[in-house]
């Protein structure tokens, strides 16, 4: 007997993508976070994860937005002739209406026209779709969980639009051999018998579904203490994020994180858990080179400190080479070691030469004719 064709890979069985799983669960709890943008190379389970999340939502709705979609297909259409004749608005639903209470998935969102991306983000943040045509207007609820994916090799999203996505996940390539083996084994087991694989994950999926439902119910009652506001403001200030959108997103994401854990109050641990998801695409270039405060999620290495230390060592060596009496051999060796970092290629860097006094010149006296 053949397995059903509508089964999708369970989110609970996803391997090696903890940050992506976390971001998707936060979005499931609070769809008005502004969507999740997932950046990564091919074959990193971007679309698989989005479809898996739809299985955990109340409606189970998953709507895919094609690249050639028009604004009317996305928002829906108004029958203006009927409105003029009968003074009643006749609305033909679009993709936003179909995705209500479910997932709206946009693959290669960076290839969509900017106007459509802007519209998607407006609806995602407000939960309402408004259509206006020649003085006739209509609106309806569109509580969508927006998930956009992009491959950086195919172009970048404009910074103005990138900032409007609530959460951002940058997927690396498979980090190690063990993780690669677990991913492949899970996928092969699913492809061999989807029904049996999903049955084995049924309990874990049920727990996730119940956790999301409880968190959605509890979300509005979760509170933020003053210490959380202080921590969020400090993190956003240190990251160099423009405006306060990062603060708002981080607070909402931390509240969703607390609701998932069943807590009535947001803690500093909740803030730390979501900080990188809210700041990864908003951090300024200068702030990105500096290590974040201790305890922040996904601390980068101290590359800047290492570069500064190397520069100080090079300057010290240059001063030593410039001292009188320093041997030519030592100077040549130092210049060779500094050739790559100083940008002189295979040539030795210039050597310091002192200024020596010269004899005064006698004034020139013209001979008499």
HELIX and SHEET records of a PDB file:
HELIX    1   1 UNK A   11  UNK A   13  5                                   3    
HELIX    2   2 UNK A   18  UNK A   29  1                                  12    
HELIX    3   3 UNK A   31  UNK A   33  5                                   3    
HELIX    4   4 UNK A   46  UNK A   54  1                                   9    
HELIX    5   5 UNK A   71  UNK A   75  1                                   5    
HELIX    6   6 UNK A   80  UNK A   86  1                                   7    
HELIX    7   7 UNK A   95  UNK A   98  1                                   4    
HELIX    8   8 UNK A  109  UNK A  111  5                                   3    
HELIX    9   9 UNK A  114  UNK A  126  1                                  13    
HELIX   10  10 UNK A  152  UNK A  154  5                                   3    
HELIX   11  11 UNK A  159  UNK A  164  1                                   6    
HELIX   12  12 UNK A  177  UNK A  192  1                                  16    
HELIX   13  13 UNK A  194  UNK A  200  1                                   7    
HELIX   14  14 UNK A  202  UNK A  218  1                                  17    
HELIX   15  15 UNK A  219  UNK A  221  5                                   3    
HELIX   16  16 UNK A  226  UNK A  239  1                                  14    
HELIX   17  17 UNK A  245  UNK A  260  1                                  16    
HELIX   18  18 UNK A  268  UNK A  279  1                                  12    
HELIX   19  19 UNK A  285  UNK A  289  1                                   5    
HELIX   20  20 UNK A  303  UNK A  322  1                                  20    
HELIX   21  21 UNK A  328  UNK A  337  1                                  10    
HELIX   22  22 UNK A  339  UNK A  342  1                                   4    
SHEET    1   A 5 UNK A  62  UNK A  64  0                                        
SHEET    2   A 5 UNK A 103  UNK A 106  1                                        
SHEET    3   A 5 UNK A 145  UNK A 150  1                                        
SHEET    4   A 5 UNK A  36  UNK A  40  1                                        
SHEET    5   A 5 UNK A 167  UNK A 171  1                                        
SHEET    1   B 2 UNK A  76  UNK A  78  0                                        
SHEET    2   B 2 UNK A  91  UNK A  93 -1                                        
SHEET    1   C 2 UNK A 128  UNK A 133  0                                        
SHEET    2   C 2 UNK A 136  UNK A 141 -1                                        
SHEET    1   D 2 UNK A 223  UNK A 224  0                                        
SHEET    2   D 2 UNK A 265  UNK A 266  1                                        
END                                                                             
